[in-house]
Amino acid sequence: MRCEIPSANGDMMLSWHREDLRPLRDGITDRKGALTIDKVEPGDAGAYVCSAVPRNGVGVGVNSPLVYLVVKPTGSTFVFGLIAAAANTPIVDASSDSVNEDAPVRFRCYLPGSPDAEVEWTKEDGSPINENAIYEQGVLTIMQTKPSDSGSYVCTVKDPLTANPVYSSPIHLNVNAAPPKAPIVVSPEETVNEGAPVRLRCYLPGNLGAKLSWIREDGAPLGSDVTDEQGILTIPQAKRTDAGSYICLAQESDGAAPLRSEPARIIVNAPDTPLAPPTPTVEISSDTVVEGQAVRLTCHIPNRPEINLYWKRQDGSPLPSDAVELRGTLTIMQTKSSDSGAYVCATGHPDDYDTLSAESMPIHLTVTSTEPEQQQRQPEQYGPAATPTVDVSSDTVVEGSPVRFTCHVPNRPDLNVYWKRQDGSPLSTDS
């Protein structure tokens, strides 16, 4: 006869004795919970009890239910059998009597002295046991518990000798329901520049088939260009009006209340405001010229050669048709009275309206028909103005040597001529 005790009860020492407390006779050994009778005699019949006491002597011992040994004589041979008393109920234990939803749980049931007894598990209220439960050698295992698994479980064992069912005491299980599931947003905050695409994505753990959709937390409608497809919200070109908080909704089945995610936030940065370029500096070779003479207007920004410069008339009228513009310098070869007016130098390009531009102070040009303080002459008296002819004594000289430039207009003694430097800088003081 073998006696066992669950390991959960600690380190216990097992021993057998007769119910009537008569000592065990010679020839009967009791070792580690196993009572062995080598040659059964009629006097061995009776009730036996297995006792378990703590090895350290601290604590309370327990006795097993009675086990009866029946010995029947048949000639010179004795036939014996073990009968569990009615009080010998199955022993049950559980890995835990309270678990969280989706956690596993394991129940064990056995009948002392009958390791091969048939075991059956049922719920005390008659409801079915979890369809995914596993039964193996008296052990009931539920790998993923649900709140519906809560309740009392009873183990029924068929006595191997009498074939009568023997019921265990109920063992109770409580499954703590998990908090309501909520959709999870993959990236709860997205920051993009205005005009860039942005995407939010969510899913419902444990239910990939749930119906997912997005709404704005403030109740405003989604933008007309926004797409919302099964948990993926896409904004192809973010605008500042798209900024804000969004909620993912998950519906597990038709008619079920939607589950809400934590807010996901979209931040849309306005494009960086470019710095306005510095104001150009302008000069004019002469602000008053005689009609037909050339004039040069120069424009530059110190230490900023990369900035493009161009000239325009302040009143918006076109530049003279013979004007030449190069690297911020505007040259009018033959001025006309219609060229008089205010001119402005600007940065950028004339046709670029999206780029910030800076303009110079206007510079005024006056074109007169005669040299100042010179008597007005009739132009038809001498005909149209002619191009001056120039000579130079030498185009290459040694520093400190003199040089002479001569200028005259053939057959036009009436015209006054004068010299100036092409770049607009003043003439040498000793000229």
Secondary structure by P-SEA (a helix, b strand, c coil): cbbbbbccccccccccccccccccccccccccccccccccccccbbbbbbbbbbccccbbbbbccbbbbbbbbcccbbbbbbbbcccccbbbbbccccccccbbbbbbbbcccccccbbbbbbcccccccccccccccbbbbcccccccbbbbbbbbccccccbbbbccbbbbbbbbccbbbbbbcccbbbbcccbbbbbbbbbccccccccccccccccccccccccccccccccccccccbbbbbbbbbcccccccccccbbbbbbbcccccccccbbbbbbccccccccbbbbbbbbbcccccccccccccccccccccccccccbbbbcccccccbbbbbbbccccccccbbbbbccbbbbbbbccccccccccccccccbbbbbbbbccccccccbbbbbbbbbcccccccccccccccccccccc
